[in-house]
Amino acid sequence: MIVRPIQTEKAYREEAKRTYMFVAEDGASKQEIAKTVEKQYGVTVTSVRIAIRKGKKTKFSKGKHAYPGTTTRADKRIAYVTLKEGDKIKIFDEEQATEEVKDKKTDKKSDKKGDK
């Protein structure tokens, strides 16, 4: 089973509560999601909550003069996984570290421009 982490502002707020958000496959049970997260990231899962995000309506056209229609995007199954006290998932920390490296690079470029 594939469980993919979500990296959004809401996910980072939930991280402060030791809760991480993942996109899970349709039909996956809470127990399967917990086992997969424990196996992939080497952490201990205490609880799993699941929510279904309904797909947005989108317009489409079959040609320049054809009558446009509407359809919906696929629904997403979001898993809120709470970890044991002291456990962390490194993916979210690594993203912040790469942002700091990018900031340092831009600072060096601006220093060079100021010297000329």
Helices and strands as residue ranges (DSSP letters): E 4-5, H 9-15, E 19-24, H 30-41, E 45-53, E 57-60, E 69-72, E 76-83, H 90-115
